[in-house]
Amino acid sequence: SRAMYVCNCNGIRERDVRAAIDAGARKPAHVFAANKCQAQCARCVCDMRQMIQEQDRVMALAAE
């Protein structure tokens, strides 16, 4: 289980971000909404975007 925090302000862990992405989150705002919170300091937004882009690449490769 992944316990690394992506968003310290809201206590959102990497596994929470991945679950939101798996459920269809395409933007950091969607990740916050899935976790019933909103951005505070926004330091995590770049990490969330990167995680979303990585998932997009994985899915594109899987579709080939």
C-alpha positions in Angstrom: 0.0 0.0 0.0 1.2 3.5 -0.9 1.4 5.8 2.0 3.3 8.7 0.4 1.4 12.0 0.7 0.9 14.0 -2.5 -1.1 16.7 -0.8 0.0 17.5 2.8 -2.6 20.2 3.3 -5.5 17.8 2.6 -3.9 14.6 3.6 -4.3 13.1 0.1 -2.0 10.1 -0.4 -0.6 8.7 -3.7 -3.1 5.9 -3.6 -6.0 8.4 -3.3 -4.8 10.3 -6.3 -4.4 7.0 -8.3 -7.9 6.0 -7.3 -9.3 9.3 -8.5 -7.4 9.0 -11.8 -8.7 5.4 -12.2 -12.2 6.8 -11.6 -11.8 9.3 -14.4 -10.0 12.4 -12.9 -8.3 14.2 -15.7 -7.3 17.4 -13.8 -6.1 18.1 -10.3 -9.4 19.8 -9.6 -11.1 16.4 -10.3 -8.7 14.8 -7.8 -9.6 17.3 -5.1 -13.3 16.9 -5.8 -13.0 13.1 -5.6 -11.4 13.6 -2.1 -14.1 16.2 -1.1 -11.6 19.0 -0.6 -9.9 21.9 -2.6 -6.4 23.1 -3.2 -4.8 25.0 -0.4 -1.2 25.8 -1.1 -1.3 24.1 -4.6 2.2 22.6 -4.3 0.8 19.2 -5.1 -0.9 20.3 -8.4 2.2 19.6 -10.5 2.7 16.2 -9.0 -1.0 15.4 -9.7 -0.7 16.6 -13.3 2.4 14.4 -13.7 0.5 11.3 -12.3 -2.4 12.0 -14.7 0.0 12.3 -17.7 1.8 9.1 -16.7 -1.5 7.2 -16.6 -2.4 8.7 -20.0 0.9 7.3 -21.5 0.2 3.9 -19.9 -3.2 3.8 -21.4 -2.0 4.9 -24.8 0.6 2.2 -24.9 -1.9 -0.4 -23.8 -4.2 0.6 -26.6 -1.5 0.0 -29.2 
